Amino acid sequence: MPSDREAAILEHGFTAVPRDVDEKILKGIKNVKDPIPLVTEDIDFPSEPLVHQVQEYAKGRLNEQTFNHSMRVYYYGRVILQTQFPDWTVSPSTYAIACLLHDIGTTKHNLHSTLLSFEFHGAFVSSSLLASLSAPQAQNDAVVEAIIRHQDIGTVGTITTLGQLLQLATIFDNMGGHAELVHTETIKDVVAKWPRKGWSECFAQTIRTENGLKPWAHTTALGEDDFPEGVLGNKLMEPYD
């Protein structure tokens, strides 16, 4: 029987996986298996009161485009997990909370109320929220780590399973990255339920706003121009924007 620490690592997605998706996770191939045309009805959304409270909190603070993005990230990530990496372990509830809160730092209030980069401030806001809702400390820690590192794209070292899944799903929705991991019919269904409503332009503007306010922002590590231009050049999602 695993110890409490080992059980928490498995439940909340703390198992280390490589940061390098292309060479060390996919090992040079486009996908582990051909994607399956799963739809939102095939993927359960957690019904726990904690998740519902976090969802209501996020919905009340994020603009519609960002909230819908957060929900799409949940469904894309669950599909990627189920079809490509079924041996990865992470609680759907912990993943849902991370998805719902990963961009909480991009609200107008949160961007302007701190000198911190949005991921870091958003992580602290999320930690305080989860503590107030009596979330387990390991779950709180997992969500905070994943939010801080969800734009920590690279090839050296490791990241938590939760963090890597969040990265894969956000990059898929934002830039069309690793397009072969999710079936086109899945995209159509997810977007129909959680419309993009010009998400590419919305997010690109958020990037530019933060970089203008905070020239030191961690987002600049992805390229001050390359990142927003990559978001705007998302050909995979262009038909749905």
N, C-alpha and C positions, 0 to 999 in steps of 0.2 A: 504494500500500500504506500503510495507516495506521501511524503511529508506535506504539511500545510503549505510550506513555501513552494514545493514542487507542484502541488495542485494549483496554486495561484498562478504560477508561471504558465501552466498549460491552459487554464481557464481563460486567462486574460491576454493571451497572445504574446507572452514575453519570450518565447523560444527564439533564439537568435537565428536569423537567416542572412545570407549575403546581401549587401547593398547592390551588387552588380547583377542586375536582372538578366541582361543579354548573355553574358558569358558564364555566370556561375549558377544561375537559377534555370534559365531556358537553355543554356549551353549551346548557343548558336542556332537554335531552331525557333520558329515563329510561335509555336505553342506546344504544349505537352500532348494535347488531344485536340481533334477538331471540335470547335465550339458547338454546343447544343442550343437549339432555339428555345431556351427557357423564357418564361414571361413572369411578370410580377406575381401572378397568382401561384406560381410554383415556389416562390420564396416567401417564407413567413417573416413578418415583422414582429419583433418581440412585444409581448403584451404586458410585461412587468410594469408596475406603477412607476418605478424609477425612470424607465425609458420614456414612458408617457409624459412625465413631468419635464424631462429634458427636452422632449420634442415640442411641448407647449412653450417652454422657455425660448427655444431657438426660433420657433415660428413667430413669436411675439417680438423678436428683435432683429432678425435677418430680413432683408428685402425678399420679395417673392422669388427673384431669380436665384439668389444665393441659397434660400431654403430648398428650392426645387433641386438645385445642384447637389446639395447635401443628401437629399433623398435618392437621387440617381446614383450617387457614389455608393450608397448603401447597397442598392440592388446590383450594380455592376460588380462590386466587390464580392458579394455573396455568390454571384454566378461564377466569377473567376475562381473563388475558393472551392466551390463545389465541382467544377468541371476540370480545372487545371491543377489545383494543389489540394486534393482532398485529405492529404496527410497533415496539413497545417492545422493547428488547433487554436481556436479563439472563440470565445462565447459570442453568439449573435448579439446579445445585449451590450456587451462591451464595444463591439464593433459599431453597433448602431449609435451609441452615445458618442463615440469618436467622430463618426460621420456628421452627426448633427451639430457638433461643436467645433469642428476643425477650422471653420472660417468665422467663428464668432468675433475674432479680433478685427474683422474687416468692417464692422458696422461703423457708421459715421462717428458715433460717440467714442467707440473704442479706438479708432484710428487717431482721433484728435486728443484723447485724454492721456496719452502716454508718449514717451520717446522710444519705447520698446518697439521692436519689430512685431508685426501683427501676430505671428505664430506664438511668440513667447508671451505676449500680453494675453492672447486668447487662451493659452494654456493655464495661466494663473487665474483668469476669470473662471475657466472651467473647473479648476481644482476647488476654488471657493464654492462654486455652485454645487459640485458633487459632495463636498464636505457638509454643506447645509442640508443636503438631501439624504445624508447618512449612507452614502455609497461606501462599500468596502474600500479600505485604503489601497489594496492591490489594484482594484479596478480604477480608482482615482489616478494612481501612479501610471497605469498603462495608458489611459486616455491622455494624460498630460504629456508623457513621453512621445506618443504618436503625433499629437498636435504640434509639439515643438519641432519634430523632425519630418513633418509631412512634405516639406520642400527641401529636405536634405538629400538631394539626388546625387549619387556618386557611384564609384566602383570599388572603393577600398573599405574594408572592414565589414561590420555587420549592423543589423537593425532588428528591432523586434518584428515578429510575424505580423502583429497588428499594424505596426508602422509601415511595413512593406506593402501590406494589402491596401492600406489607405493611400499610399503613394501610387500604386498601380491603378486604382480606381479613379483617383483625382486626375492623374495624367491622361488616362483614357478619356475622361469627360472633357478635360480642358484643352487637350492638344491632339487627341486621337492617337496617343501613344499605345504601342502594342495592340494595334487594331484587331489582330487575329485571335485575341483571347476571348472575344465576345461575339456571338452570332448577330447578324444584321437584324433578324427578327426580334431579338432581345432588345436591341437599341430602339427599334420602332415602338415596341410596347412600353418600355420605360419612359421614353420621351412623351408618348401619348398621355401617360399618367402624371408625369412630372415635367411639363413643357420647359424648354430652354428659354424661350421668350427673349432672344438676343443675348444669351449668356456670354458668348465670346466677347462681344463688345463691352458688356457690363464688367466682366472680370478683367479685361485688358485695361479698362479705365481705373479699376480699383488698384491694379498694379502700379499704374502711372501716378495715381494719387499718393499712394504710400511712398513711392520713390521720390516724389516731389517734396513731401513732408519730411522724409527721413532718408537722406542720401546714403546713409549707412545701413539701411534696412537689409535684412538677410535675403530678401527677395532679389536684390541686385546680384547675388551670387549666381542666379540663373541667367543673367544677362539683362542689363538695363533696357536694351532694345530688343534683344533676341527673344526674351520671354513673352512680353506682350505681343510682339509680332507673331510668335509661334502660336499663341492663343487665337489671335485673329485669323491665322492661316490654317485653322483646324478643318481640313478638308473632309475628314470623316463625319464631323457633326454639322458641316455647313448646310446640308439639306434640311436640317431640323431646327436651325437657328431662326 
